[in-house]
């Protein structure tokens, strides 16, 4: 599960989510917004070239169960932070809107080979 969690954290860094950076960097999330500027160097290592949205129900059963397990183990605060990051990223929000979805339907993300994949539950 650490690999999947790392993927979510890397994705959050790429989206500029200071809450995820703080969660990894320190036990408390009490640092104010300037930490985002500290996160900028980390962003250079992950470049998003494309964004795709995948409906969880369209995944193969084995992959779907892994996503469901990840979601079950993720704190609600982390999911909300991720969704705020998506909303704050025009490109990601635009891709969701084009599919008729919102960030509230995104349950997990992954970045591999420059592709940001947002996993959504539609029904």
N, C-alpha and C positions, 0 to 999 in steps of 0.2 A: 504494500500500500504506500510505502514511502516514495516509490517511483511516481505513482499517480499523483500523490500530494505534491511532489516536486514539480510535476507538469503544471498543476494548477497554480502553484506559486510563480513559476516562470511565466506563465500566461498572464498572471496578474501584474507582474513586473512590466511586461510588455505593454499592458494596457495602462500602466501608470497608477496602480492602486497603492497608495501609501499605507493603507491599513494592513495589507498583506506584507509589505516590506517591514513594517513595525512589528507585526506578529512574529516574523521570523527573526528579526534583529534583537528583540527584547521581550521580556515576559509581559510588559504592560504596553498598552496602546495609547498612552497619554501624551505622546509627543505631538506637537502641533504640525500643521501643514507643511512647513519648510522641509520636512524629510523627503518630500517628493523630489526636490532638487538633488538630494543625496542619492536617490534611486536612479537618476539619469545615467550614470556610467554603466550600471547593470543592463540598461535597456539596449545599449549598443551591441551586446552579444546576441540578442535575439531580434531578428528582423522578420516582421510579418509581411509576406508578399501577397497572401490571399486569405480570405475568410470564407468558411463554409458553415452551414447549419445542418445538423443531422437530428432527425426525430428519433428519440430513444426507442420508440416502438418499431422502427425500421432496422434496428441493429440485429445482428445474429444473437441468438439466445445467450451464448457464452459472454459476449461483449456486453450485452444488455445487463446481465447479472453483475458484471464488474462495475459498470456505471452505477447501478442501483446500490451496490455495496458501498461505493465511494460516497454517494449522496447520503446514505444512512449514517456514515461515520463523520460527515462534515457538519461543523457547527453552523447553526442558522445565521450567526453573525458573519461568518465567513462567506456564506452564500449571498447574503445581503450586500456585503462589501464588493463581492465580485459583480453583482448585478449593477451596483452604482458605477463601477468602473466601466462596464459595458455601456451604460447610458451616457457616460462622460466621454466615450470614444465614438465620434461621429461615424466612422467607417463601420464599426461593429453594429451600432444601432441602426444604421441604414440597411445593412444586410438583413437584419432581423425584420425590419419594417417591410422590406421588399417581399419577404416570405409570409407576411401577415402575422408576425410574432412580436413579442415584447421581451425585454430582459427578464421579466418575472417568470417566464417559461424556461429559462436557461437553468439547468441543474448542474452542469459541469462543463469544463473547457479543456482543451489540450492543444499544445503547439508541437508540431513535428515538421521538420524540413520547410520552415517558413510559412506553414499553413496553420492558421488559427481555426480550430474546430469547436463550435459551440454545440453542446448537446442540449436539446430542448424536449420537454414533455408537453405534448399538445392535447392529450386527452387521456 
